């Protein structure tokens, strides 16, 4: 098995954790982790021989040496100086995957919102943790999800009570301190949104320093009946970062979920967005924008699983690929036999700016119901030369004409952002990236 030394390292770490648990080693929570570790050891790390990783090779990233669970020497001022969307709300800081409660700012009352570590959740809400932790994450087939489940120590459980509307968003600021060494982070967050509750959640990933990082992140989101969730993921890490992230969403009757994923920078990025629509009259919207340049690699995988009738999903991803970058999009829609009256749409559109850039797309649609409206499609092409020439004829330099066209192309996704501060922040990042 490839990377056996690294697999053995994680196995030894897991064994050390188990020895420290004493009487909690047979708890339901820990039994889930033990099963996940055993599965990870069977699976090993994926290679391009695995169909789901056909276009994404992690060999170089896995060959590097990372120190995991590193306590950063950055102080609170250092952490809060990192430019991120200036949002007022419940701000949770994570450094090298470790939750920093002492830096975090929780403004919503505890009767509406509870935020706790997994250790605290095991003591305070064990029945809720048991009901939701790793119930839908695919640890049977996904090695990184299995490893993350086994070593889930440093993230948080977020619990929003029934019938609560959170006026202030929850912002998770994920910082990697790679100023002095290569750092690995395994972070797990579980977000449980009660019935008829409403919340906005944002995850922002940044690195500080020029060393390499490896992030294995899993965020589980349970959306209760009649609940509404807006979710943003913004990635702006350095060129030596590797990010493998999974967002696993489960929706109940009449719920609403909106996701927007923006990959501005990162050496190797793999985003898995998996959504289960397990109820009627559900609405799901997914938007994505990725702008790799140089030798960057961005891989977006999405799965939308319609299990019940009368629901709608709509997905739009856009990519702008420059230099020698590589993009991957694999979108799957499943419509189960019971999911009659389903409307499901998927679209991926890409612009190749350089002749050396590569885009791989694989849209998939599997339908077992007969009364549905579904479509999927993907396009990859270059900019319109006639439009560029027209803009030049009106006195606009060619480079500026190209940049304006790319900004207009991205606007379809950027315009969907509902939080003004995130909208302004991302517009600035995109303009800066396209101006390079």
N, C-alpha and C positions, 0 to 999 in steps of 0.2 A: 504493500500500500504506500502511495506517495505521501511525503511529509510525515512519516511515522514518528520522527523525533518530536515534531510539534504536537502531534496527537498525544504522545506519551506525556509531554509537558502539561497539557491540559488535564489529562487523566490523573496525574499526580496532584495537581492543584485541587481537583474535585475530591480526591481521596482525603486530602488534608482538611478540607471543609467538613467532610463527613465525620472525621474523628473529633471535631470540635463541637458537634451538635448535642452530644449526650442523649438526653431523653427525647429530643425532637427528631431523631433520625427516622422514625417511622410515621411521622405526621403525613397527612395527605399531600401537603405542599411539597415536602421533601421526596415523597415517593414519585411524584411527577418528575422531579429533577433527576432522580436516579434512573428512571426509565429513559429520559432524554439523553443522559450521558452514555448509557449503554448503546443507544441508537447512533449517537455521534461516532462512537468508536467503531461501529459496524460500517457506517457510511464513509467515513473519512472526508477529506475536503474534495469539493467538486473539481473536475477538469473539463476541458472542451469535449471530452468523450461523452459527458452527460448532456443529454439533449437540451436541458434548460440552461446550460452554460456553453453552448456550442460556439458562440461568438465572443466569449469573455474568458480570458485565460488569467488565472490568479497566480501562476507559477512565480513570477517575479516578486509579487507582493509577499507571498508566503515564504519566499527565500530569505527575506530580511528578518533581522532579529528585533523583537519588540519586547519592552518591559511592560507588563500589565499591572493594573491597579496602582499606578505610581501616584504618590501624594505630591502634588505640585507645590513649589515654593512661592508661587504667585500669591500676593496678598489681595485683600478685597478691592483696593484701589486699582491694582493691575487688572483684575478680572473685569471690573466694571468700566474700565477705560476702552474696552474693545468696542468698536463701532458696530452697533446692531440696531434694528428698528427701535426708535425711542418710544416704546409703548408703556403706558401706565397700566398696571394691572398686577396680577399675581406672577411675579418673576422668580423662576426657579433656576438656580445656577448649578451646572454640572462641570467639573473639571476633570479631564481624563476619565470620563464616565462615572465619576463619583459625585453623588448629590451633596451639595454644600448648603445645608440648612441655615448656617450662620450668615451666609451672604444673601440668602433668598428673602423676598419680600412678599408676604401673603396679606392681601388687603380685604379679601372676602371673608365674612364671618364663618366660623367653624360649623354653624348649624346648616350652612348651605354647601360648604366645601371642606373636605378633609384631604389633607396631603400628608402621607406618612411613608416611611421606608418599608421595605418588605418585612423586615424584622418586626417593626411596630404593627404592621397589618396582621401578621401572624398572631400577635397577642390581642389586638383590639377587635379585628373583624375577620376572624379565621374562616367563618362560614361564607362570607362574601368573596374572600380570596380563593377559597376552594371552588366556588361556583364559577369563577371567571378566569383564573390564571391558566393560560396555555390550553384553553378549551378548543380553540380553533386554529392556533398556529400549527403549521405542518412540520412537526418535528420528526415525522416518520420518513420524509423524503428530502427535507432541506437540512443539510448539515449545519449551516450557520444558525438556523433557528433552534436546532437541537442543542448545540453548544451554548447558545445564549440562554436557553431555558435551564440548562444544568448549572450554569454559573451566574444566575441572576441574583446578584447581591446588592448592587450599588444604585439601582434606580428607585422609583417611587410608585406608590399606588395613589391615584387621584380618584376620589369618590364624590360625585355630585348628587345630592339628595333629590328625591322626586319633587316635581313641581317647582323647581328653583330655576330662575333665569339669572345667570351670572352677567352682570353689567360689565365687569372687568374681565379681559381675556386671561388665559393661562399661557405664559410665555416660558418655554424651556430653552435656556441659553446653554448650548453644548460647546464647551471650549476644550480644545486639545492643546496642552502645553508641551510643545516639542522644541523648546528653546535649547535644551542641552542633551537630549537623548531621544531615540525612537520610542514611541509610546503606543501601547495597545489599550483599547477600551472596550469592555463588554457591558452594555447598558440596557436595562429592561424597564419599560414603563407600562403601567396598566391604568387605563382611564375608563372608569365606569360612570356612565351618564344615566341617571335615573329617569323614570317615566315622566314625560311632559316637562323635561328639563331642557335648558338651552345654554350652550357654551361655545366660545371660540378658543381654539388651541393653536399655538404656533411653536414649532421647533426650529431653532436656528443653529447651524453647525459652523464653527470657525476654528482655525488653528492659529496658534501664536508660536512663531519660530519657523525654522527652515529644515528641521529634521523630519523623519518620516512618521506617519501615524497609520494605525489600522483600527477602524471602528466597526464593531459588530453591534448593531442597534436593532432592537425590536420594540415596537410600540403597539400594544393591544388596545383597541377602543371598542367598548360595548355601548351601543346606542339603544336605549330603552324605548318602549312604545311612546309614540307622539313626541319624541325628543328631537332636538335639532343641534347638529354639531358642524361647525366650520373648522377645517383643519389646514394649516399651512406648514410646509416643510421647505426651508431655505438652506441651501448648501453653498458655502463659499470658503472652502478649505484650500490648503496650499497644493502645489503641484506634486508633492511627494506623499499625498494622503491616499489611503485606500478606505473606502466606505462601503460596507455591505449592510443595508438597512431594510427592514421589513415592517410595514404598517399593516396590521391585521385588524379588519373592521367587521363587526357583527351587528346587523340591524334588525330590529323588531318592527311590528306593525306600525304603519303610518309615520315612521321616522324619516328624518332628512339628514343626509350626510353630504358635505361638500369638501373636496380635497383639492389643494393646489400645491404642486411640487415644482420648485425652481432650483435647477442645478446650474449655478453660475461658474463655479470653479471646483476642481478636484482632480487628482491624478487618475484614480480608478474609482468609479462610482457604480454601484448596483443598487437600484431601488426596486423593491417588491411592494406593490400595493394590492392587497387581496381583500375583497369585500364580499361578504355573504349577505344576501337579501333574503332573510328568513321570515317573511311576513307579507301581508298585503298592503297595497297603497304606499309603498316605499318610494322615495326619491333619492337618487344618487347621482352626483356630478363629480367628474374628475378632470382636472386640467394639469398640464405639465409643460414646462419650457426648459430646454437644456441647450447650453452654448459652449461646447468644448472647443478648445484650440490647442495648438502645439501637438503634443502626443497624448492628450487626455482621452479617456475612455469613459463613456456614460452609457449605462445599460438600464433601461426601464422595462420592468415586467409588471403586468397588471392582470388580475383575475377578478372577474365579476360573475358571481354565482347566484342566478335567480332561482329560488327554490319554491316560491309561492306566487299566486296570480296577481295581476293588476299592479305591477310596479314598473318604474321607469329608471333607466340608467343612461347617462350620456357622458362620453369621454372624448376629450380633445387634447392631444399632445403635439407639440411643435419643437423642432430642432433646428439650430443653426450651427453648421459644422465648418470649422476653419482649419487651415494648416494641414497637419497629418493626423487629425483627431478621428476617433471612431465613435459611432453611435449605434445603439441597439434598441429596438422596440419590439416587444412581444406582448401583445394584448389578447387575452382570452375572454370570451363571453360564453357562459354555460346557461342554457335555459332548460330547466328540468321539466319532466313530464307534467307535473302539477302546476307549472308556472304559465298558465294560459293568460292571454291579454297582456303579455309582457311587451314593453317597448324598450329596445336596447340599441344604442348607437355608439359606434367607435370610429375615431378618425385620427390618423397620425400623418402629419405633413412636415416635410423637411426641406431645407435649403442647403445645398452644398456650395460653399463659397470657394473652396480650393479643389483642384483636380486630384490632390493627394488625400483628401478626406474620404471616409467610407461610412456608409449607413446601411445597416442590416435590419430589415423589418419582417415581422411574421405575425400578421393578424389572424386570429382563430375564432371561429364561431361554431358552437355545437348546440343544436336545438333538438329537444325531444318532444316539444309541444307543437301543436298545429295552428293555433290561433294567436300569432305573435306578429310584431313588426320589428325587424332587426336588420341592421346593416353595419358593415365594417369596411374600412378602406385605408389605404396608405399611399402617399405620393412622395417622391423624392426628385428634386430637380434643381436647376440653377436659377439665378435671378433673370429677370426679363431685360435682355439687352436693349430692346427698343425703348423701354421706360428709362433706362439709364441714359441712353443717347438723348432722349427728349429732355431730361433734366439737365444734361450737359449743355444742350442747345439754349437753355434758359439761364446759363451762366453759373450753374452749380458744378463745382469740381467733381470729377469722377468718384474719388474716394468718399466724398460727402454724399453723393447720390446713392452709392451702394449702402452706406450706413443708414441713410434715411429709409431706404427700402427695407432693410433688415429690421429696423425699429418698427416700421409699419406691420411687417410680418409677425413680429412678436406681440403686437398690441392686442391681438385676438385673445391671448391668454392673460396678459398683464391687466387688461381692462376688467377681468373677472374678479380681481382682488377687491374685497369688500372693506378692508381696513385701510384708511387713508395713509397712515404712517408706513405700513408695509408697502403699499403701492408706491409711495414716494421713494422709499429706500431701495426697492428693487429697480425702479426706473433708473435711479442713479447708478446702480451696479451694472445694469445692462448697457447703458450709454458708455460707461467706462470700459467695459469689456469689448464692446464693438468698436471702440475708438483705438484699441491697441494696434 
